[in-house]
Amino acid sequence: MTQAPARPKSDRRRHDREIIALAVPAFGALVAEPLFVMVDSAVVGHLGTPQLAGLGIAAALLATAVSVFVFLAYATTAAVARRVGAGDLPSAIRQGMDGIWLALLLGLAVIAVTLPAAPWLVDLFGASGTAAPYATTYLRVSSLGIPAMLIVLAATGVLRGLQDTKTPLYVAVAGFTANAVLNVALVYGLGLGIAGSAWGTVIAQCGMAAAYLVVVVRGARRHGASLRPDAAGIRASAQAGVPLLVRTLSLRAVLMIATAVAARLGDVDVAAHQIILSLWSLMAFALDAIAIAGQAIIGRYLGAGDADGARRACRRMVEWGIASGLVLGVLIVLARPLFIPLFTSDSTVRNALLPALLVVALTQPIAGVVFVLDGVLMGAGDGPYLAGAMVVTLAVFAPVALLIPMLGGGLTALWWAMGLMMTVRMLTLGLRMRSGRWVVTGATR
């Protein structure tokens, strides 16, 4: 007597359990990341306005430098998850070590550029004469922690690929706590000023990197995986990351163009835009947590040769993305009287903010689908398509956004253009999902 196939309802429940188990800790770790800068700002803010302005400029430069290399996490997650699915844990950890070695090399290269170029970079951002010295000091000291930051990205990818998002959460919480304590102790206890804040962040990031390395090294020894750098493996990790780098740069260009257009609309509109962008980024953390679960789950299914399982998991995660987007959209509408006063008391900014915020609420289900499909295709190792799709999206968005001031449009029109950008992404990613060309099974793509 043959066994009956799993019922759709039980299949959905199994996927739901997997998604929740991976996404909830991932969300916690994602939220912990921006808290580093918030703590630094709270501590440095009491030193004076020039110091806080300098921190803002340096932190923006550091965030840009690190976010460009986020592919270290994404590409490593997909590659490791495939090998986990194939049942080859030594190879999975070996692949992860290649990503970590690549992160170290890239981090050292960034230091070599940042240390001598720090004053020029600060001037490029238009720092005032009083803020520039503080920005340069913070940037130079903090850049020493960039290798650790990139190692954290790559090691996070290793653990996600191993279907472990709890350890990154624990490390992120410990790192945030250490950063807060060190900032207070070094800035006020030892009187180091803004340099103390930077050193606190460097020490905390190095501690996080060390914690990750302990976990990965233990796993490597347990499964007999080599820890030595392998030129071919590092080169393969870099090649896998190039398309994701193109995707990330294109996405950053979209956000930069949107901010530049808002600035041309006037002070009120750019202030309202900044508030909306902050809220949009916060909601992105929730949706990105599902995408991270998608990267790990899809990579594992494809590595195990289970194409049907990957397709079913993809469909279920899309349902999660739509539902999450609907919930977030409703929350934006219902909670707006509560959170808008936290950001501004200016009635003109509020009047500009409200209609644009409703556009954001309406487009959240689209954003939910986009984030999920982005994660699915990353998990499938479909980086070249993601790069091409994002370049196409940028080519559509840029002229539309740049025409808004010329045609007399305002902030609401700009956020409709952002909605168009997300719609184009949904269409390009949806077409790829329906084509099935992303479904390539095996330990490697």
Buried (B, 14 or more C-beta within 10 A) or exposed (E): EEEEEEEEEEBBEBBBEBBEBBBBBBBBBBBBBBBBBEBBBBBBEEBBEBBBBBBBBBBBBBBEBBEBBBBBBBBBBBBBBBBBBBEBBBBBBBBBBBBBBBBBBBBEEBBEEBEEBBBEBBEEBEBEEEBBBBBBBBBBBBBBBBBBBBBBBBBBBBBBBBBBBBBBBEBBBBBBBBBBBBBBEBBBEEEBBBBBBBBBBBBBBBBBBEBBBEBBBEBBEEBEBEBEBBEEBBEBBBEBBBBBBBBBBBBBBBBEBBBEBBBEBBEBBBBBBBBBBEBBEBBBBBBBBBBBBBBBBBBBBBBBEBBEBBBBBBBBBBBBBBEBBBBBBEBBEEEBEEBBEEBBEBEBBBEBBEBBBBBBBBBBBBBBBBBBBBBBBBBBBBBBBBBBBBBBBBEBBBEBBBEBBEEEBBBBBBBBBBBBBBBBBBBBBBEBBEEEEBBBBEBBB
